[in-house]
Amino acid sequence: MNHRTLGNVGAVSEVGYGSWQIGSDWGDVSEAEAVEAVETARDAGIDFFDTADVYGDGRSEQILGDVLEDDIASGDVTVATKAGRRLDPHVADGYDEANLRRFVNRSRENLGMETLDLVQLHCPPTDVYYRPETFDALDDLADEGKIASYGVSVERVEEGLKAIAYPGVETVQIIFNPFRQRPAELFLEEAAARDVGVICRVPLASGLLTGALSRDAEFPEDDHRNYNREGDAFDVGETFAGVPFETGLDAVDALEDRIPDDRALPEFALRWILDHDAVSTVIPGSTTPAHIESNAAASEAAPLSDAEREAANAVYDEYVREHVHHRW
């Protein structure tokens, strides 16, 4: 497993583990399955874990805290969590010091950590990025030793660009994959210029870029790929990266026709992301041990060829761009 620098957080595995799936919104996942997934990730060399306080109302944090207890104590892993989506209503004014302090203390308890490695604002309303007092509150929490570093998780490129204007923002988490290419136009360059770490989520477009989904695929009632296809629960860009499902399947078919037979599609997608030097880590999520192991192995896979990159760009332009590029 190769490592890269994540802002001032330090070196992290360039393939991390996204822990949304072991919390909620992906169908039923037993505790045994969740524990096995985290243990498999560690065995595969992954030492960066991303979670949030709302994933299963703290379930994801608690599982990570339990399974990784020794590694957390020894500093052998980095755990990043997120705060803000517990607000109801989820409005910019709620991102104040009192609420952030409450959320941070709850995550510290869930994870069993005196000092959280990294806290990220969890896709807040755009107006939050125009509230310096929110970032002042995070500075205060850092000064008190409750958090070591902070960053943001954003929906749109413009939010990421605004966030990195704050000197205390060390990381930005953003959707970036062969079906969501806009961050490569400007954002990655600006983040690199400021030594801001970049965490790439939804790297496999909610399973589209695994090549395993079909037109007759059915998803459980509590799976966001069922109930959020139109953005009814949260930003539609989080589900299939915002690509309409049928269109995404057409794009996958076209992409598989154009890449080498010896390059599995998930490896292709992860390598496409990692071939951008400004990326610090990519965080696929899965509860299937074989998938977790193959995702981790993408770190050692060969970079994409010019022909492979051209194939990704051609498919994006033909099938995907019109649906996502202007929106996020």
Disulfide bonds with the S-S distance in Angstrom:
none
